[in-house]
Amino acid sequence: MTAPTTQAGVDRSGRISAPHRRLTLANSVLGAVIVALDGTVLTIAQPTLRRDLDASLTEVQWTSTGYLIAVAGLLVFAGRIGDRFGHQRVFAWGVLGFGAASAGIGFAPGVGWVIGLRVVQGVFGALLQPATLGMLRAAFPPDRLGMPIALRTSAIGVAVAAGPLVGGVLVAQVGWRAVFFLNVVPALVMGLLALTVRAPQTGWEGPAESAGQASGARLDLPGAALLAVALAAVVHTLVGVPEHGWTATGVLGLLIAAVCVLALVRHEQRTPEPLLPSAVLGSATVCAALGMLVVASAAMLGALFVCSFVLQDVLGMDPLRTSLVALPGGVTMVLGAPLSAVLLRRWGARPTALTGTALLTFGVLALSRLGPGSSTVLAGGGFLLLGAGFGALMVTATAVVVRHAPPESAGVAGGLQQTAMNVGPTLGVAAATTLMPLGSGPALLFLAGVAALGAPLALRMPRPARPARDGTRSVRNDEGKKDEREP
């Protein structure tokens, strides 16, 4: 339906105006950056936090674990809340709450307060993250989503790369509390803008977003609870593997997760308004893209985990030189994401995803050859391929998930995308930790095999674009093709 020409943020043709799109893109990018930067600077601040608050190592670890469990368990439900109440509104709630929790941590008198407020921060982070994708889905036509998602991906890469440097400077000059105050002002500005600027109506967004108010759909609270317990159990188990290995408690956690998943499947089949609609999980394309995000992030983060030990313990590099050797990976991820968006539009999702899978797999294979006497050229080349492949896959798979999910379920799709990006790394690090006693080579070869699993998944992506009448190539040529649905 075409919006009234008098509505704010919409031009006379009923399309969202360029200023509103730029504002939406800025909020989406900066919201994702705040979350990414927060995690990386905390890693640098934890040793000083431990000394200042006289905390144990376990307590300090829970400042990260508590946050991860809260985020992983609530992402999909938070996306459903966005589908119901509007992604821009939920984004405002999430970013303001995230900033308030950050300020509270900065004033925390003890480590118990830090852990508790980090869990609160995780709850608001779960609201914030799917909304950053849901807002893009509402503001941009489906065939124009690639570049906004690529810019978001590049910005996250910059935040991850800059986080240790920013955190190190703040902790050294001001103290660990400064890394949390860093979020407050940007969060306040973005939250107020999202609350005061009305989301305009277009023809491609979901009903809640277009109406600017709650839809009539119920929230599936039992389904949300079952999914939250399952994901929390999985994340808690996998996060503990690098330090404690596979223990009886870890096995129990996976059993709890399995029982909850079975109960969730049974519940979702019976409820009239499921948390995970069949329009999303019934799409072979969306499921393949989510699987691709899991295997790519598992291979990427698992390889980084192994290589950090190889470079320092085997090749004798200090942390600074290790970071410099790995730098090509961050650079190619940041610079390659926009290029991937261009290729995605010209070639289509399938060739771009296959190219990314090949780059990622060959990158991990190159790094598996690291050993005594290996040159930094080999390591740098491996990281370069790693970053280029991961950036291409992240842009392509995210665009496919957001674009091919129904508009009324864009938040759920965004939540699933973020869940895949949280579960994948924990799986990769857990697998790497388990295989490291056999040597770094076998561990990295296994991770290369994990990366190669992206190839059959990539074949489920939309077909390559056909030449248009004007001789150009566009993914819009595939718009008329019916999305494959599982029965």
C-alpha positions as CSV (number, residue, x, y, z in Angstrom):
1,M,0.0,0.0,0.0
2,T,1.3,3.4,-0.9
3,A,1.9,5.8,2.0
4,P,0.2,9.3,2.1
5,T,2.4,11.9,0.5
6,T,2.2,14.0,3.6
7,Q,3.7,11.4,5.9
8,A,7.1,12.3,7.4
9,G,10.0,10.4,5.8
10,V,8.1,9.5,2.6
11,D,8.5,11.2,-0.8
12,R,5.6,12.0,-3.1
13,S,5.8,8.6,-4.8
14,G,5.2,6.9,-1.5
15,R,8.8,5.7,-1.0
16,I,10.9,6.3,2.0
17,S,12.9,9.5,1.6
18,A,16.7,9.4,1.4
19,P,17.2,11.3,4.7
20,H,15.1,8.7,6.6
21,R,16.9,5.8,5.0
22,R,20.3,7.4,6.0
23,L,19.1,7.8,9.6
24,T,17.9,4.2,9.7
25,L,21.1,3.0,8.3
26,A,23.1,5.1,10.7
27,N,21.1,3.7,13.7
28,S,21.4,0.2,12.5
29,V,25.2,0.4,11.9
30,L,26.0,2.3,15.1
31,G,23.7,0.0,17.2
32,A,25.6,-3.1,15.9
33,V,28.9,-1.3,16.5
34,I,28.1,-0.5,20.1
35,V,27.4,-4.2,20.8
36,A,30.6,-5.4,19.0
37,L,32.8,-2.8,20.6
38,D,31.4,-3.5,24.0
39,G,32.5,-7.2,23.9
40,T,36.0,-6.5,22.6
41,V,36.9,-3.7,25.0
42,L,35.6,-5.8,28.0
43,T,38.2,-8.5,27.2
44,I,41.0,-5.9,27.6
45,A,39.4,-4.4,30.8
46,Q,38.8,-7.7,32.6
47,P,42.3,-8.1,34.2
48,T,42.2,-4.6,35.7
49,L,38.5,-5.1,36.7
50,R,39.6,-8.2,38.6
51,R,42.3,-6.5,40.5
52,D,40.2,-3.4,41.3
53,L,37.2,-5.3,42.6
54,D,39.2,-8.1,44.2
55,A,37.2,-10.7,42.1
56,S,38.0,-14.3,41.4
57,L,38.8,-15.6,37.9
58,T,35.4,-17.4,37.8
59,E,33.6,-14.2,38.7
60,V,35.4,-12.3,36.0
61,Q,34.5,-15.0,33.4
62,W,30.9,-14.6,34.4
63,T,30.9,-11.0,33.3
64,S,31.1,-12.4,29.8
65,T,29.3,-15.7,30.2
66,G,26.2,-14.1,31.9
67,Y,25.9,-11.6,29.0
68,L,26.3,-14.3,26.3
69,I,23.6,-16.5,27.9
70,A,21.1,-13.7,28.2
71,V,21.7,-12.6,24.6
72,A,21.6,-16.1,23.0
73,G,18.5,-17.1,24.9
74,L,16.4,-14.0,24.0
75,L,17.4,-13.0,20.5
76,V,14.6,-14.8,18.6
77,F,11.9,-13.7,21.1
78,A,13.2,-10.2,21.0
79,G,12.9,-10.3,17.2
80,R,9.3,-11.4,17.6
81,I,8.6,-8.5,19.9
82,G,10.0,-6.2,17.1
83,D,7.6,-7.9,14.6
84,R,4.7,-7.1,16.9
85,F,5.5,-3.6,18.3
86,G,7.7,-2.2,15.4
87,H,11.5,-2.6,15.1
88,Q,12.3,1.1,15.4
89,R,10.5,1.2,18.8
90,V,12.1,-1.9,20.1
91,F,15.5,-0.7,18.8
92,A,14.9,2.5,21.0
93,W,14.1,0.4,24.0
94,G,17.1,-1.8,23.5
95,V,19.7,0.9,22.9
96,L,18.5,3.1,25.8
97,G,18.5,0.1,28.1
98,F,21.9,-1.0,26.9
99,G,23.3,2.4,27.5
100,A,21.7,2.6,31.0
101,A,23.1,-0.8,32.0
102,S,26.5,0.3,30.7
103,A,26.3,3.4,32.9
104,G,25.3,1.2,35.9
105,I,28.3,-1.1,35.4
106,G,30.6,2.0,35.3
107,F,29.3,2.9,38.8
108,A,29.2,-0.7,40.1
109,P,30.6,-1.1,43.6
110,G,31.4,-4.8,43.3
111,V,31.8,-7.7,40.9
112,G,28.3,-9.1,41.8
113,W,26.8,-5.9,40.5
114,V,28.9,-6.1,37.4
115,I,27.7,-9.6,36.6
116,G,24.1,-8.8,37.3
117,L,24.1,-5.6,35.2
118,R,25.9,-7.5,32.4
119,V,23.0,-9.9,32.3
120,V,20.6,-6.9,32.1
121,Q,22.8,-5.5,29.4
122,G,22.5,-8.8,27.5
123,V,18.7,-8.6,27.7
124,F,18.7,-5.2,26.1
125,G,21.3,-6.2,23.7
126,A,19.0,-9.0,22.6
127,L,16.3,-6.4,21.9
128,L,18.7,-4.2,20.0
129,Q,20.4,-6.6,17.7
130,P,17.5,-8.2,15.7
131,A,16.0,-4.7,15.4
132,T,19.0,-3.4,13.6
133,L,18.2,-5.8,10.8
134,G,14.5,-5.4,11.0
135,M,14.8,-1.6,10.5
136,L,16.8,-2.2,7.4
137,R,14.2,-4.6,6.1
138,A,11.5,-2.0,6.6
139,A,13.5,1.0,5.1
140,F,15.1,-0.6,2.0
141,P,13.5,-2.6,-0.8
142,P,14.4,-6.3,-0.8
143,D,16.7,-6.0,-3.8
144,R,18.6,-3.1,-2.2
145,L,19.5,-4.7,1.1
146,G,22.9,-6.0,0.2
147,M,24.9,-2.7,0.5
148,P,23.3,-1.6,3.8
149,I,24.0,-5.0,5.3
150,A,27.6,-4.9,3.9
151,L,28.2,-1.5,5.5
152,R,26.9,-2.9,8.8
153,T,29.3,-5.8,8.4
154,S,32.2,-3.6,7.7
155,A,31.5,-1.4,10.7
156,I,31.3,-4.4,12.9
157,G,34.7,-5.5,11.6
158,V,36.2,-2.1,12.3
159,A,34.7,-2.2,15.8
160,V,36.2,-5.7,16.5
161,A,39.6,-4.6,15.2
162,A,39.6,-1.3,17.0
163,G,38.2,-2.6,20.3
164,P,41.4,-3.9,21.8
165,L,43.2,-0.6,21.0
166,V,40.4,1.6,22.3
167,G,40.0,-0.5,25.4
168,G,43.7,-0.6,26.1
169,V,44.0,3.2,25.9
170,L,40.9,3.8,28.1
171,V,42.0,1.3,30.7
172,A,45.5,2.6,30.8
173,Q,44.6,6.3,31.0
174,V,41.3,6.4,32.8
175,G,40.4,2.9,34.2
176,W,38.2,-0.1,33.4
177,R,35.0,1.8,34.1
178,A,35.6,4.1,31.2
179,V,35.0,1.3,28.7
180,F,31.4,1.1,29.8
181,F,30.8,4.9,29.9
182,L,31.9,4.8,26.3
183,N,28.5,3.5,25.2
184,V,26.3,5.9,27.1
185,V,26.1,9.0,25.0
186,P,25.8,7.3,21.6
187,A,23.1,5.0,23.0
188,L,21.2,8.0,24.4
189,V,21.4,9.9,21.1
190,M,20.3,6.9,19.0
191,G,17.5,5.9,21.3
192,L,16.0,9.4,21.4
193,L,16.2,9.7,17.6
194,A,14.5,6.4,17.2
195,L,11.7,7.4,19.5
196,T,11.1,10.8,18.1
197,V,11.4,10.1,14.3
198,R,8.4,8.2,13.2
199,A,8.9,5.2,10.9
200,P,7.2,5.9,7.6
201,Q,4.9,3.5,5.8
202,T,6.0,1.6,2.7
203,G,4.8,-1.3,0.7
204,W,7.4,-3.9,1.9
205,E,7.6,-3.7,5.7
206,G,5.7,-5.7,8.2
207,P,2.3,-4.7,9.6
208,A,3.6,-3.5,13.0
209,E,6.3,-1.4,11.4
210,S,3.9,0.1,8.9
211,A,1.3,0.9,11.4
212,G,3.7,2.2,14.0
213,Q,1.8,0.2,16.6
214,A,1.4,-3.3,18.0
215,S,0.0,-6.0,15.7
216,G,-2.6,-8.4,16.9
217,A,-0.3,-11.4,17.0
218,R,0.2,-13.1,20.3
219,L,3.6,-13.7,21.8
220,D,4.4,-17.4,22.2
221,L,5.7,-17.3,25.7
222,P,6.0,-21.1,26.3
223,G,7.9,-21.4,23.0
224,A,10.2,-18.5,23.9
225,A,10.9,-20.1,27.3
226,L,11.8,-23.5,25.8
227,L,14.0,-21.9,23.2
228,A,15.7,-19.7,25.8
229,V,16.5,-22.6,28.1
230,A,17.8,-24.7,25.2
231,L,20.1,-22.0,23.8
232,A,21.3,-20.9,27.3
233,A,22.2,-24.6,28.1
234,V,24.1,-24.9,24.8
235,V,26.0,-21.6,25.2
236,H,26.8,-22.3,28.9
237,T,28.2,-25.7,28.0
238,L,30.3,-24.7,25.1
239,V,31.7,-21.6,26.8
240,G,33.0,-23.8,29.6
241,V,34.7,-26.3,27.3
242,P,37.9,-24.3,26.6
243,E,38.7,-24.1,30.4
244,H,37.1,-27.3,31.8
245,G,36.8,-29.6,28.8
246,W,33.9,-32.0,28.4
247,T,32.6,-32.7,31.9
248,A,29.5,-34.5,33.3
249,T,27.9,-31.1,33.8
250,G,28.5,-30.2,30.2
251,V,26.9,-33.4,29.0
252,L,24.0,-32.7,31.3
253,G,23.6,-29.2,29.7
254,L,23.5,-30.7,26.2
255,L,20.8,-33.2,27.4
256,I,18.7,-30.4,28.8
257,A,19.1,-28.5,25.5
258,A,18.0,-31.6,23.6
259,V,14.9,-32.2,25.7
260,C,13.9,-28.5,25.4
261,V,14.3,-28.7,21.6
262,L,12.1,-31.7,21.3
263,A,9.5,-30.1,23.6
264,L,9.8,-26.9,21.5
265,V,9.2,-28.8,18.2
266,R,6.1,-30.4,19.6
267,H,4.8,-27.2,21.0
268,E,5.4,-25.2,17.8
269,Q,3.5,-27.8,15.8
270,R,0.4,-27.3,18.0
271,T,0.3,-23.6,18.8
272,P,-1.7,-21.4,16.4
273,E,0.9,-18.6,16.5
274,P,4.3,-20.1,16.9
275,L,7.5,-18.3,17.9
276,L,9.2,-19.8,14.9
277,P,6.7,-19.6,12.0
278,S,6.9,-22.2,9.2
279,A,7.3,-19.3,6.7
280,V,10.8,-18.8,8.1
281,L,12.0,-22.2,9.2
282,G,10.0,-23.8,6.4
283,S,12.1,-22.0,3.8
284,A,15.0,-24.1,2.5
285,T,16.7,-20.9,1.4
286,V,16.5,-19.3,4.9
287,C,17.6,-22.5,6.7
288,A,20.6,-22.9,4.3
289,A,21.7,-19.3,4.9
290,L,21.4,-19.8,8.7
291,G,23.4,-23.0,8.5
292,M,26.0,-21.1,6.4
293,L,26.4,-18.5,9.1
294,V,26.9,-21.2,11.8
295,V,29.6,-23.1,9.9
296,A,31.4,-20.0,8.7
297,S,31.5,-18.4,12.1
298,A,32.5,-21.7,13.7
299,A,35.4,-22.1,11.2
300,M,36.5,-18.5,11.4
301,L,36.5,-18.1,15.2
302,G,37.8,-21.7,15.8
303,A,40.7,-21.0,13.4
304,L,41.5,-17.7,15.1
305,F,41.5,-19.5,18.5
306,V,44.0,-22.2,17.3
307,C,46.2,-19.8,15.4
308,S,46.6,-17.4,18.4
309,F,48.3,-20.3,20.2
310,V,50.4,-21.4,17.2
311,L,51.7,-17.9,16.6
312,Q,52.6,-17.2,20.2
313,D,53.5,-20.7,21.6
314,V,55.1,-22.3,18.5
315,L,56.4,-19.3,16.5
316,G,57.3,-17.3,19.6
317,M,55.5,-14.1,18.6
318,D,54.3,-11.6,21.2
319,P,50.6,-10.5,21.3
320,L,51.3,-7.3,19.4
321,R,53.1,-9.1,16.5
322,T,50.4,-11.7,16.5
323,S,47.8,-9.0,16.0
324,L,49.8,-7.5,13.2
325,V,50.1,-10.8,11.4
326,A,46.4,-11.4,11.7
327,L,45.6,-7.8,10.5
328,P,45.1,-8.7,6.8
329,G,42.1,-10.7,7.8
330,G,40.4,-7.8,9.4
331,V,41.3,-5.5,6.5
332,T,39.9,-7.8,3.9
333,M,36.7,-8.4,5.9
334,V,36.1,-4.6,6.2
335,L,37.0,-3.7,2.6
336,G,35.5,-6.9,1.1
337,A,32.0,-6.6,2.6
338,P,30.9,-3.7,0.2
339,L,32.5,-5.6,-2.7
340,S,30.5,-8.7,-1.7
341,A,27.3,-6.6,-1.9
342,V,28.2,-5.5,-5.4
343,L,28.9,-9.1,-6.4
344,L,25.7,-10.3,-4.7
345,R,23.7,-7.8,-6.8
346,R,25.4,-8.6,-10.1
347,W,25.9,-12.4,-9.7
348,G,23.3,-13.5,-7.2
349,A,23.6,-15.2,-3.9
350,R,24.8,-18.7,-5.0
351,P,28.0,-17.7,-6.8
352,T,28.9,-15.2,-4.2
353,A,28.4,-17.7,-1.4
354,L,30.4,-20.4,-3.2
355,T,33.2,-17.9,-3.7
356,G,33.2,-17.0,0.0
357,T,33.2,-20.6,1.0
358,A,36.2,-21.4,-1.2
359,L,38.1,-18.4,0.2
360,L,37.3,-19.3,3.8
361,T,38.2,-23.0,3.3
362,F,41.5,-22.3,1.5
363,G,42.4,-19.7,4.2
364,V,41.9,-22.3,7.0
365,L,43.9,-24.9,5.0
366,A,46.8,-22.4,4.5
367,L,46.9,-21.7,8.2
368,S,46.9,-25.5,9.0
369,R,50.4,-25.5,7.5
370,L,51.8,-23.2,10.2
371,G,54.5,-24.7,12.3
372,P,58.1,-24.1,13.3
373,G,59.9,-22.1,10.7
374,S,56.8,-20.9,8.9
375,S,57.0,-17.5,7.4
376,T,54.8,-14.6,8.3
377,V,53.8,-14.4,4.6
378,L,52.1,-17.8,4.9
379,A,50.2,-16.7,8.0
380,G,49.3,-13.3,6.6
381,G,48.0,-14.8,3.4
382,G,45.9,-17.3,5.3
383,F,44.3,-14.6,7.4
384,L,43.7,-12.5,4.3
385,L,41.7,-15.4,2.7
386,L,40.0,-16.1,6.0
387,G,38.7,-12.5,6.3
388,A,37.7,-12.2,2.7
389,G,35.7,-15.4,2.7
390,F,34.0,-14.8,6.0
391,G,33.0,-11.2,5.0
392,A,31.5,-12.5,1.7
393,L,29.6,-15.2,3.5
394,M,28.3,-13.0,6.3
395,V,27.0,-10.4,3.8
396,T,25.4,-12.9,1.5
397,A,23.8,-15.2,4.1
398,T,22.5,-12.2,6.2
399,A,21.0,-10.6,3.1
400,V,19.3,-13.9,2.1
401,V,17.9,-14.4,5.6
402,V,16.5,-10.9,5.9
403,R,15.3,-10.7,2.3
404,H,13.6,-14.1,2.0
405,A,11.8,-14.1,5.3
406,P,8.3,-12.7,5.2
407,P,8.2,-9.0,6.2
408,E,5.9,-9.8,9.2
409,S,8.6,-12.2,10.5
410,A,11.7,-10.0,9.8
411,G,12.4,-9.7,13.5
412,V,12.4,-13.5,14.0
413,A,14.7,-13.8,11.0
414,G,17.0,-11.2,12.4
415,G,17.0,-13.0,15.8
416,L,17.9,-16.3,14.1
417,Q,20.7,-14.6,12.2
418,Q,22.1,-13.2,15.4
419,T,21.7,-16.5,17.2
420,A,23.6,-18.3,14.5
421,M,26.4,-15.7,14.9
422,N,26.5,-16.4,18.6
423,V,26.3,-20.2,18.6
424,G,28.7,-20.7,15.7
425,P,31.8,-19.2,17.4
426,T,31.2,-21.1,20.6
427,L,30.9,-24.3,18.6
428,G,34.1,-23.6,16.7
429,V,36.1,-22.8,19.8
430,A,34.8,-25.8,21.6
431,A,35.7,-28.1,18.7
432,A,39.2,-26.5,18.4
433,T,39.7,-27.0,22.2
434,T,38.7,-30.6,22.0
435,L,41.1,-31.3,19.0
436,M,44.1,-29.2,20.1
437,P,45.7,-32.1,22.1
438,L,46.1,-33.8,18.7
439,G,48.0,-30.8,17.3
440,S,47.1,-27.6,15.6
441,G,47.2,-29.2,12.2
442,P,44.4,-31.7,12.8
443,A,42.3,-29.1,14.5
444,L,42.6,-26.7,11.6
445,L,42.0,-29.4,9.0
446,F,38.8,-30.3,10.9
447,L,37.8,-26.6,10.8
448,A,38.5,-26.4,7.1
449,G,36.1,-29.3,6.7
450,V,33.5,-27.4,8.7
451,A,34.1,-24.4,6.4
452,A,33.6,-26.6,3.3
453,L,30.2,-27.6,4.6
454,G,29.2,-24.1,3.3
455,A,29.4,-25.4,-0.3
456,P,26.3,-27.6,-0.3
457,L,24.5,-25.0,1.7
458,A,25.5,-22.4,-0.9
459,L,23.9,-24.5,-3.6
460,R,20.5,-23.9,-1.8
461,M,20.9,-20.2,-2.3
462,P,18.9,-18.4,-5.0
463,R,20.1,-19.2,-8.5
464,P,22.5,-16.8,-10.4
465,A,20.9,-13.8,-11.9
466,R,20.0,-13.9,-15.6
467,P,21.0,-11.1,-17.9
468,A,18.4,-8.3,-18.0
469,R,17.2,-6.8,-21.2
470,D,19.5,-3.8,-20.9
471,G,22.5,-6.2,-20.6
472,T,23.0,-5.7,-16.9
473,R,22.8,-8.4,-14.2
474,S,20.6,-8.0,-11.2
475,V,19.4,-10.3,-8.4
476,R,15.9,-8.9,-9.1
477,N,15.8,-11.3,-12.0
478,D,15.1,-14.0,-9.4
479,E,12.2,-12.2,-7.7
480,G,9.7,-14.2,-9.7
481,K,11.0,-17.5,-8.5
482,K,9.1,-19.2,-5.9
483,D,11.0,-19.8,-2.7
484,E,11.6,-23.5,-2.0
485,R,9.5,-24.6,1.0
486,E,9.9,-27.7,3.0
487,P,6.6,-29.6,3.5
